[in-house]
Amino acid sequence: MRRLGDSVDRLRRGLGLVPLDSLDRLRLAWPEVVGEGPASRSTPVAVRNGVLRVEAVDAATAEALRWAERRTCRAVSGLLAQVAHDQGGRADRVDALNVTIRRPGRRASEPWGP
């Protein structure tokens, strides 16, 4: 019998999303990827079809993340490759960054959110 997590990951893959373990590792490593300042003001929300979606709390943080897009994509791709290697899975590559500004009073989106 397969684990529920395996089924969820298979479903996520079918939707173009990275496994939840990969997203969790990315969130833990986020301060090392973008730096403490931007990390404290942003949240990686999803990786789908090679696009990393991030929510920032303000325009300045969003712009700083956009300026560092190339470096961030390389770092995240490396992190996801390491997670895949550790778990014997397929490596995901991140080629683009989509940064949105979180509306005041809203929590960060869930990893499977729009």
Secondary structure, 3 states (H helix, E strand, C coil): CCCHHHHHHHHHHHCCECCHHHHHHHHHHHHHHHCHHHHHCEEEEEEECCEEEEEECCHHHHHHHHHCHHHHHHHHHHHHHHHHHHHCCCCCCCCEEEEEECCCCCCCCCCCCC
